[in-house]
Amino acid sequence: MGFFDWLRRKDAEPEAKAAAAPATAPAPPASAQPEEEWEKIPAFLPVDASEHRAVVIAATAIAAGDRPESQLVVRRVNAVNPEHRLVSCIASALAAGAMETSQFVVKNVYKRK
C-alpha cells in the first residue's frame, strides 16, 4: 500500500474507522529506557592520561597544516569501546541481511547486569 493510497482511503472512510474503534483503552506506551537489569555500554572509553600527548600532537599538527592561524584546544581524548563496536557490527550485519536496501544506525547498546 502506497502513501497516496493511504491518503485516499483516509478521506473516503472516516465513519468506518469510528465504528471499528475498540471500546477498551489503548495499552500504555512502552518506556524508551530499558529496565533496571540492563546496563548501557558506552561507545567510547576514556584514555589514560599518559596516552594523551601523542594524540594531542597529531591533532595539533593536522589542524596547523590546514589552518595555521587557528587555535586548537583538546578537552578530552576517548578510544572506541571494542565491545560496543562488535555488537554494533553484528547487529548491523543481521539487519542488513534482512533488509538489504536500508541503512542502519546503532545509537545505544545495552547488556544484562
N, CA, C and O atoms as a GROMACS GRO file, in nm:
protein
  452
    1MET      N    1   0.085  -0.116   0.000
    1MET     CA    2   0.000   0.000   0.000
    1MET      C    3   0.090   0.123   0.000
    1MET      O    4   0.178   0.137   0.085
    2GLY      N    5   0.068   0.211  -0.094
    2GLY     CA    6   0.148   0.332  -0.107
    2GLY      C    7   0.097   0.444  -0.018
    2GLY      O    8  -0.010   0.435   0.042
    3PHE      N    9   0.175   0.548  -0.011
    3PHE     CA   10   0.140   0.662   0.072
    3PHE      C   11   0.012   0.730   0.023
    3PHE      O   12  -0.074   0.766   0.103
    4PHE      N   13   0.001   0.746  -0.108
    4PHE     CA   14  -0.116   0.814  -0.162
    4PHE      C   15  -0.243   0.730  -0.145
    4PHE      O   16  -0.351   0.785  -0.128
    5ASP      N   17  -0.230   0.597  -0.150
    5ASP     CA   18  -0.346   0.511  -0.124
    5ASP      C   19  -0.396   0.530   0.018
    5ASP      O   20  -0.517   0.530   0.043
    6TRP      N   21  -0.305   0.547   0.110
    6TRP     CA   22  -0.341   0.569   0.249
    6TRP      C   23  -0.418   0.701   0.263
    6TRP      O   24  -0.516   0.709   0.336
    7LEU      N   25  -0.371   0.804   0.191
    7LEU     CA   26  -0.441   0.933   0.196
    7LEU      C   27  -0.582   0.923   0.138
    7LEU      O   28  -0.677   0.976   0.196
    8ARG      N   29  -0.595   0.855   0.026
    8ARG     CA   30  -0.728   0.842  -0.037
    8ARG      C   31  -0.822   0.764   0.053
    8ARG      O   32  -0.939   0.802   0.069
    9ARG      N   33  -0.774   0.657   0.112
    9ARG     CA   34  -0.857   0.576   0.199
    9ARG      C   35  -0.894   0.652   0.326
    9ARG      O   36  -1.005   0.637   0.378
   10LYS      N   37  -0.804   0.734   0.376
   10LYS     CA   38  -0.830   0.812   0.497
   10LYS      C   39  -0.945   0.910   0.474
   10LYS      O   40  -1.031   0.926   0.561
   11ASP      N   41  -0.948   0.976   0.358
   11ASP     CA   42  -1.054   1.072   0.328
   11ASP      C   43  -1.186   1.002   0.294
   11ASP      O   44  -1.293   1.057   0.318
   12ALA      N   45  -1.180   0.883   0.238
   12ALA     CA   46  -1.300   0.816   0.189
   12ALA      C   47  -1.380   0.746   0.299
   12ALA      O   48  -1.502   0.736   0.288
   13GLU      N   49  -1.314   0.698   0.406
   13GLU     CA   50  -1.382   0.617   0.505
   13GLU      C   51  -1.367   0.668   0.649
   13GLU      O   52  -1.318   0.592   0.733
   14PRO      N   53  -1.406   0.791   0.681
   14PRO     CA   54  -1.391   0.835   0.820
   14PRO      C   55  -1.491   0.770   0.914
   14PRO      O   56  -1.459   0.747   1.030
   15GLU      N   57  -1.612   0.738   0.867
   15GLU     CA   58  -1.712   0.679   0.954
   15GLU      C   59  -1.684   0.532   0.980
   15GLU      O   60  -1.724   0.480   1.085
   16ALA      N   61  -1.617   0.463   0.888
   16ALA     CA   62  -1.585   0.322   0.908
   16ALA      C   63  -1.483   0.306   1.020
   16ALA      O   64  -1.489   0.208   1.095
   17LYS      N   65  -1.389   0.398   1.031
   17LYS     CA   66  -1.289   0.390   1.137
   17LYS      C   67  -1.352   0.415   1.274
   17LYS      O   68  -1.314   0.352   1.372
   18ALA      N   69  -1.448   0.506   1.280
   18ALA     CA   70  -1.512   0.535   1.408
   18ALA      C   71  -1.591   0.415   1.458
   18ALA      O   72  -1.594   0.390   1.578
   19ALA      N   73  -1.654   0.342   1.369
   19ALA     CA   74  -1.731   0.225   1.408
   19ALA      C   75  -1.642   0.108   1.448
   19ALA      O   76  -1.679   0.027   1.532
   20ALA      N   77  -1.524   0.100   1.388
   20ALA     CA   78  -1.434  -0.011   1.415
   20ALA      C   79  -1.343   0.015   1.534
   20ALA      O   80  -1.264  -0.073   1.569
   21ALA      N   81  -1.350   0.130   1.597
   21ALA     CA   82  -1.262   0.162   1.710
   21ALA      C   83  -1.296   0.072   1.828
   21ALA      O   84  -1.414   0.052   1.858
   22PRO      N   85  -1.196   0.019   1.896
   22PRO     CA   86  -1.222  -0.069   2.010
   22PRO      C   87  -1.273   0.011   2.129
   22PRO      O   88  -1.241   0.129   2.144
   23ALA      N   89  -1.352  -0.054   2.213
   23ALA     CA   90  -1.410   0.012   2.330
   23ALA      C   91  -1.314   0.017   2.447
   23ALA      O   92  -1.334   0.095   2.540
   24THR      N   93  -1.208  -0.065   2.445
   24THR     CA   94  -1.113  -0.068   2.555
   24THR      C   95  -1.010   0.042   2.538
   24THR      O   96  -0.989   0.093   2.428
   25ALA      N   97  -0.946   0.079   2.647
   25ALA     CA   98  -0.843   0.182   2.645
   25ALA      C   99  -0.717   0.125   2.580
   25ALA      O  100  -0.689   0.006   2.592
   26PRO      N  101  -0.642   0.210   2.510
   26PRO     CA  102  -0.519   0.161   2.447
   26PRO      C  103  -0.415   0.123   2.552
   26PRO      O  104  -0.417   0.173   2.664
   27ALA      N  105  -0.326   0.034   2.514
   27ALA     CA  106  -0.221  -0.011   2.603
   27ALA      C  107  -0.126   0.104   2.632
   27ALA      O  108  -0.102   0.187   2.545
   28PRO      N  109  -0.070   0.111   2.753
   28PRO     CA  110   0.024   0.219   2.783
   28PRO      C  111   0.149   0.204   2.696
   28PRO      O  112   0.191   0.092   2.668
   29PRO      N  113   0.208   0.316   2.654
   29PRO     CA  114   0.326   0.307   2.568
   29PRO      C  115   0.443   0.246   2.643
   29PRO      O  116   0.462   0.269   2.762
   30ALA      N  117   0.521   0.169   2.571
   30ALA     CA  118   0.640   0.107   2.631
   30ALA      C  119   0.743   0.215   2.657
   30ALA      O  120   0.761   0.306   2.575
   31SER      N  121   0.811   0.206   2.768
   31SER     CA  122   0.910   0.306   2.801
   31SER      C  123   1.030   0.292   2.709
   31SER      O  124   1.066   0.182   2.668
   32ALA      N  125   1.092   0.405   2.678
   32ALA     CA  126   1.207   0.405   2.589
   32ALA      C  127   1.332   0.353   2.660
   32ALA      O  128   1.424   0.304   2.596
   33GLN      N  129   1.334   0.364   2.791
   33GLN     CA  130   1.450   0.320   2.867
   33GLN      C  131   1.436   0.172   2.903
   33GLN      O  132   1.328   0.127   2.939
   34PRO      N  133   1.545   0.097   2.893
   34PRO     CA  134   1.539  -0.044   2.933
   34PRO      C  135   1.518  -0.055   3.085
   34PRO      O  136   1.535   0.041   3.160
   35GLU      N  137   1.480  -0.173   3.126
   35GLU     CA  138   1.457  -0.196   3.268
   35GLU      C  139   1.586  -0.184   3.346
   35GLU      O  140   1.694  -0.172   3.288
   36GLU      N  141   1.577  -0.188   3.477
   36GLU     CA  142   1.694  -0.169   3.564
   36GLU      C  143   1.796  -0.282   3.550
   36GLU      O  144   1.911  -0.264   3.591
   37GLU      N  145   1.759  -0.394   3.496
   37GLU     CA  146   1.852  -0.505   3.485
   37GLU      C  147   1.948  -0.490   3.367
   37GLU      O  148   2.034  -0.575   3.347
   38TRP      N  149   1.933  -0.383   3.290
   38TRP     CA  150   2.019  -0.358   3.175
   38TRP      C  151   2.115  -0.243   3.204
   38TRP      O  152   2.079  -0.146   3.270
   39GLU      N  153   2.236  -0.256   3.154
   39GLU     CA  154   2.340  -0.155   3.174
   39GLU      C  155   2.383  -0.102   3.038
   39GLU      O  156   2.411  -0.181   2.947
   40LYS      N  157   2.390   0.028   3.023
   40LYS     CA  158   2.429   0.088   2.896
   40LYS      C  159   2.580   0.076   2.878
   40LYS      O  160   2.657   0.104   2.970
   41ILE      N  161   2.620   0.035   2.759
   41ILE     CA  162   2.762   0.025   2.726
   41ILE      C  163   2.802   0.152   2.654
   41ILE      O  164   2.742   0.185   2.551
   42PRO      N  165   2.901   0.226   2.704
   42PRO     CA  166   2.941   0.350   2.636
   42PRO      C  167   3.011   0.319   2.504
   42PRO      O  168   3.082   0.219   2.491
   43ALA      N  169   2.990   0.407   2.406
   43ALA     CA  170   3.052   0.388   2.275
   43ALA      C  171   3.201   0.418   2.279
   43ALA      O  172   3.279   0.361   2.202
   44PHE      N  173   3.241   0.508   2.368
   44PHE     CA  174   3.382   0.546   2.379
   44PHE      C  175   3.425   0.536   2.524
   44PHE      O  176   3.347   0.561   2.616
   45LEU      N  177   3.552   0.500   2.544
   45LEU     CA  178   3.610   0.488   2.677
   45LEU      C  179   3.717   0.595   2.695
   45LEU      O  180   3.788   0.628   2.600
   46PRO      N  181   3.730   0.650   2.816
   46PRO     CA  182   3.835   0.750   2.839
   46PRO      C  183   3.974   0.686   2.826
   46PRO      O  184   3.994   0.570   2.863
   47VAL      N  185   4.066   0.764   2.775
   47VAL     CA  186   4.204   0.716   2.754
   47VAL      C  187   4.290   0.759   2.872
   47VAL      O  188   4.267   0.864   2.931
   48ASP      N  189   4.387   0.678   2.906
   48ASP     CA  190   4.479   0.708   3.014
   48ASP      C  191   4.555   0.837   2.984
   48ASP      O  192   4.586   0.864   2.868
   49ALA      N  193   4.585   0.916   3.085
   49ALA     CA  194   4.650   1.046   3.067
   49ALA      C  195   4.787   1.034   3.002
   49ALA      O  196   4.831   1.127   2.935
   50SER      N  197   4.854   0.923   3.019
   50SER     CA  198   4.987   0.907   2.958
   50SER      C  199   4.979   0.894   2.806
   50SER      O  200   5.079   0.917   2.738
   51GLU      N  201   4.865   0.857   2.752
   51GLU     CA  202   4.849   0.841   2.608
   51GLU      C  203   4.796   0.967   2.540
   51GLU      O  204   4.782   0.968   2.417
   52HIS      N  205   4.765   1.071   2.615
   52HIS     CA  206   4.709   1.193   2.558
   52HIS      C  207   4.808   1.268   2.470
   52HIS      O  208   4.770   1.324   2.367
   53ARG      N  209   4.935   1.269   2.508
   53ARG     CA  210   5.035   1.352   2.440
   53ARG      C  211   5.044   1.320   2.291
   53ARG      O  212   5.044   1.413   2.210
   54ALA      N  213   5.053   1.195   2.254
   54ALA     CA  214   5.067   1.158   2.111
   54ALA      C  215   4.943   1.201   2.032
   54ALA      O  216   4.955   1.249   1.919
   55VAL      N  217   4.827   1.183   2.087
   55VAL     CA  218   4.703   1.219   2.018
   55VAL      C  219   4.693   1.370   2.002
   55VAL      O  220   4.655   1.419   1.895
   56VAL      N  221   4.726   1.444   2.105
   56VAL     CA  222   4.719   1.590   2.100
   56VAL      C  223   4.818   1.646   2.000
   56VAL      O  224   4.785   1.739   1.927
   57ILE      N  225   4.938   1.592   1.996
   57ILE     CA  226   5.040   1.640   1.900
   57ILE      C  227   4.994   1.612   1.757
   57ILE      O  228   5.008   1.699   1.670
   58ALA      N  229   4.942   1.494   1.732
   58ALA     CA  230   4.896   1.461   1.597
   58ALA      C  231   4.779   1.551   1.556
   58ALA      O  232   4.777   1.602   1.444
   59ALA      N  233   4.682   1.571   1.643
   59ALA     CA  234   4.568   1.656   1.612
   59ALA      C  235   4.611   1.800   1.589
   59ALA      O  236   4.559   1.867   1.499
   60THR      N  237   4.704   1.850   1.669
   60THR     CA  238   4.752   1.986   1.654
   60THR      C  239   4.827   2.003   1.523
   60THR      O  240   4.812   2.105   1.456
   61ALA      N  241   4.908   1.906   1.485
   61ALA     CA  242   4.983   1.913   1.359
   61ALA      C  243   4.889   1.914   1.239
   61ALA      O  244   4.911   1.989   1.144
   62ILE      N  245   4.786   1.832   1.243
   62ILE     CA  246   4.690   1.828   1.132
   62ILE      C  247   4.614   1.960   1.123
   62ILE      O  248   4.595   2.014   1.014
   63ALA      N  249   4.572   2.012   1.238
   63ALA     CA  250   4.497   2.139   1.239
   63ALA      C  251   4.585   2.255   1.195
   63ALA      O  252   4.538   2.343   1.123
   64ALA      N  253   4.712   2.258   1.237
   64ALA     CA  254   4.802   2.366   1.199
   64ALA      C  255   4.834   2.362   1.051
   64ALA      O  256   4.853   2.467   0.989
   65GLY      N  257   4.841   2.244   0.993
   65GLY     CA  258   4.866   2.234   0.850
   65GLY      C  259   4.748   2.283   0.768
   65GLY      O  260   4.766   2.339   0.659
   66ASP      N  261   4.629   2.264   0.818
   66ASP     CA  262   4.508   2.306   0.747
   66ASP      C  263   4.478   2.453   0.767
   66ASP      O  264   4.447   2.524   0.671
   67ARG      N  265   4.486   2.500   0.890
   67ARG     CA  266   4.455   2.640   0.924
   67ARG      C  267   4.563   2.693   1.020
   67ARG      O  268   4.548   2.681   1.142
   68PRO      N  269   4.670   2.750   0.969
   68PRO     CA  270   4.780   2.795   1.056
   68PRO      C  271   4.741   2.907   1.154
   68PRO      O  272   4.804   2.920   1.259
   69GLU      N  273   4.641   2.986   1.121
   69GLU     CA  274   4.602   3.097   1.208
   69GLU      C  275   4.504   3.056   1.318
   69GLU      O  276   4.468   3.138   1.401
   70SER      N  277   4.460   2.930   1.319
   70SER     CA  278   4.361   2.885   1.416
   70SER      C  279   4.426   2.840   1.546
   70SER      O  280   4.548   2.826   1.555
   71GLN      N  281   4.342   2.817   1.646
   71GLN     CA  282   4.387   2.768   1.776
   71GLN      C  283   4.311   2.639   1.806
   71GLN      O  284   4.190   2.632   1.784
   72LEU      N  285   4.379   2.538   1.856
   72LEU     CA  286   4.319   2.409   1.886
   72LEU      C  287   4.329   2.381   2.034
   72LEU      O  288   4.436   2.393   2.093
   73VAL      N  289   4.217   2.342   2.095
   73VAL     CA  290   4.214   2.304   2.235
   73VAL      C  291   4.156   2.163   2.242
   73VAL      O  292   4.043   2.140   2.199
   74VAL      N  293   4.232   2.070   2.296
   74VAL     CA  294   4.186   1.932   2.312
   74VAL      C  295   4.137   1.918   2.455
   74VAL      O  296   4.214   1.931   2.550
   75ARG      N  297   4.009   1.891   2.471
   75ARG     CA  298   3.950   1.884   2.604
   75ARG      C  299   3.949   1.742   2.660
   75ARG      O  300   3.968   1.722   2.780
   76ARG      N  301   3.926   1.644   2.574
   76ARG     CA  302   3.925   1.507   2.623
   76ARG      C  303   3.963   1.415   2.508
   76ARG      O  304   3.942   1.448   2.391
   77VAL      N  305   4.018   1.301   2.543
   77VAL     CA  306   4.058   1.201   2.444
   77VAL      C  307   3.990   1.070   2.483
   77VAL      O  308   4.001   1.025   2.596
   78ASN      N  309   3.920   1.010   2.387
   78ASN     CA  310   3.849   0.884   2.410
   78ASN      C  311   3.891   0.782   2.306
   78ASN      O  312   3.936   0.818   2.196
   79ALA      N  313   3.876   0.657   2.339
   79ALA     CA  314   3.902   0.546   2.246
   79ALA      C  315   3.772   0.470   2.224
   79ALA      O  316   3.684   0.469   2.310
   80VAL      N  317   3.761   0.405   2.110
   80VAL     CA  318   3.642   0.327   2.077
   80VAL      C  319   3.633   0.206   2.170
   80VAL      O  320   3.733   0.138   2.193
   81ASN      N  321   3.514   0.180   2.222
   81ASN     CA  322   3.490   0.065   2.306
   81ASN      C  323   3.477  -0.058   2.216
   81ASN      O  324   3.384  -0.064   2.135
   82PRO      N  325   3.566  -0.157   2.229
   82PRO     CA  326   3.560  -0.273   2.139
   82PRO      C  327   3.432  -0.355   2.155
   82PRO      O  328   3.384  -0.413   2.057
   83GLU      N  329   3.376  -0.361   2.275
   83GLU     CA  330   3.252  -0.437   2.296
   83GLU      C  331   3.135  -0.371   2.223
   83GLU      O  332   3.056  -0.440   2.159
   84HIS      N  333   3.125  -0.240   2.232
   84HIS     CA  334   3.019  -0.165   2.163
   84HIS      C  335   3.034  -0.180   2.012
   84HIS      O  336   2.936  -0.198   1.940
   85ARG      N  337   3.157  -0.173   1.964
   85ARG     CA  338   3.183  -0.184   1.821
   85ARG      C  339   3.145  -0.323   1.768
   85ARG      O  340   3.085  -0.333   1.660
   86LEU      N  341   3.178  -0.428   1.840
   86LEU     CA  342   3.147  -0.564   1.798
   86LEU      C  343   2.997  -0.587   1.791
   86LEU      O  344   2.946  -0.642   1.694
   87VAL      N  345   2.925  -0.545   1.895
   87VAL     CA  346   2.780  -0.562   1.898
   87VAL      C  347   2.714  -0.482   1.786
   87VAL      O  348   2.620  -0.530   1.723
   88SER      N  349   2.762  -0.361   1.761
   88SER     CA  350   2.708  -0.278   1.654
   88SER      C  351   2.728  -0.342   1.518
   88SER      O  352   2.638  -0.342   1.434
   89CYS      N  353   2.846  -0.398   1.495
   89CYS     CA  354   2.874  -0.464   1.367
   89CYS      C  355   2.786  -0.587   1.347
   89CYS      O  356   2.734  -0.609   1.238
   90ILE      N  357   2.770  -0.666   1.451
   90ILE     CA  358   2.688  -0.787   1.439
   90ILE      C  359   2.541  -0.750   1.415
   90ILE      O  360   2.475  -0.810   1.330
   91ALA      N  361   2.490  -0.654   1.490
   91ALA     CA  362   2.350  -0.613   1.474
   91ALA      C  363   2.327  -0.553   1.336
   91ALA      O  364   2.224  -0.582   1.273
   92SER      N  365   2.418  -0.472   1.287
   92SER     CA  366   2.404  -0.413   1.154
   92SER      C  367   2.410  -0.519   1.045
   92SER      O  368   2.336  -0.512   0.946
   93ALA      N  369   2.497  -0.617   1.062
   93ALA     CA  370   2.508  -0.724   0.962
   93ALA      C  371   2.380  -0.807   0.957
   93ALA      O  372   2.334  -0.843   0.848
   94LEU      N  373   2.323  -0.838   1.073
   94LEU     CA  374   2.199  -0.914   1.075
   94LEU      C  375   2.084  -0.835   1.013
   94LEU      O  376   2.004  -0.889   0.937
   95ALA      N  377   2.077  -0.707   1.046
   95ALA     CA  378   1.970  -0.623   0.991
   95ALA      C  379   1.988  -0.603   0.842
   95ALA      O  380   1.889  -0.601   0.768
   96ALA      N  381   2.110  -0.588   0.796
   96ALA     CA  382   2.136  -0.569   0.653
   96ALA      C  383   2.102  -0.695   0.574
   96ALA      O  384   2.062  -0.687   0.458
   97GLY      N  385   2.118  -0.810   0.636
   97GLY     CA  386   2.081  -0.934   0.570
   97GLY      C  387   1.931  -0.945   0.551
   97GLY      O  388   1.884  -1.002   0.452
   98ALA      N  389   1.856  -0.889   0.644
   98ALA     CA  390   1.710  -0.894   0.635
   98ALA      C  391   1.655  -0.788   0.540
   98ALA      O  392   1.561  -0.813   0.466
   99MET      N  393   1.713  -0.669   0.543
   99MET     CA  394   1.667  -0.557   0.459
   99MET      C  395   1.788  -0.495   0.390
   99MET      O  396   1.853  -0.407   0.446
  100GLU      N  397   1.818  -0.541   0.269
  100GLU     CA  398   1.941  -0.505   0.201
  100GLU      C  399   1.948  -0.360   0.156
  100GLU      O  400   2.057  -0.305   0.145
  101THR      N  401   1.835  -0.297   0.130
  101THR     CA  402   1.836  -0.160   0.078
  101THR      C  403   1.826  -0.055   0.187
  101THR      O  404   1.816   0.064   0.156
  102SER      N  405   1.826  -0.094   0.312
  102SER     CA  406   1.810   0.000   0.422
  102SER      C  407   1.945   0.041   0.480
  102SER      O  408   2.047  -0.023   0.455
  103GLN      N  409   1.944   0.150   0.557
  103GLN     CA  410   2.062   0.196   0.628
  103GLN      C  411   2.033   0.187   0.778
  103GLN      O  412   1.919   0.205   0.820
  104PHE      N  413   2.136   0.159   0.857
  104PHE     CA  414   2.116   0.137   0.999
  104PHE      C  415   2.212   0.222   1.080
  104PHE      O  416   2.327   0.243   1.040
  105VAL      N  417   2.165   0.272   1.195
  105VAL     CA  418   2.247   0.346   1.289
  105VAL      C  419   2.222   0.286   1.426
  105VAL      O  420   2.108   0.279   1.472
  106VAL      N  421   2.328   0.243   1.491
  106VAL     CA  422   2.317   0.188   1.626
  106VAL      C  423   2.343   0.304   1.722
  106VAL      O  424   2.453   0.358   1.727
  107LYS      N  425   2.240   0.342   1.797
  107LYS     CA  426   2.253   0.456   1.888
  107LYS      C  427   2.294   0.415   2.027
  107LYS      O  428   2.376   0.482   2.090
  108ASN      N  429   2.240   0.305   2.078
  108ASN     CA  430   2.271   0.258   2.213
  108ASN      C  431   2.288   0.108   2.213
  108ASN      O  432   2.224   0.036   2.136
  109VAL      N  433   2.376   0.062   2.301
  109VAL     CA  434   2.395  -0.082   2.321
  109VAL      C  435   2.385  -0.107   2.471
  109VAL      O  436   2.447  -0.037   2.551
  110TYR      N  437   2.306  -0.207   2.509
  110TYR     CA  438   2.286  -0.242   2.649
  110TYR      C  439   2.327  -0.386   2.671
  110TYR      O  440   2.319  -0.469   2.581
  111LYS      N  441   2.371  -0.415   2.794
  111LYS     CA  442   2.399  -0.554   2.832
  111LYS      C  443   2.333  -0.582   2.965
  111LYS      O  444   2.306  -0.492   3.044
  112ARG      N  445   2.307  -0.708   2.987
  112ARG     CA  446   2.241  -0.751   3.111
  112ARG      C  447   2.341  -0.742   3.225
  112ARG      O  448   2.458  -0.778   3.209
  113LYS      N  449   2.295  -0.695   3.340
  113LYS     CA  450   2.384  -0.683   3.459
  113LYS      C  451   2.415  -0.816   3.517
  113LYS      O  452   2.488  -0.824   3.616
   0.00000   0.00000   0.00000
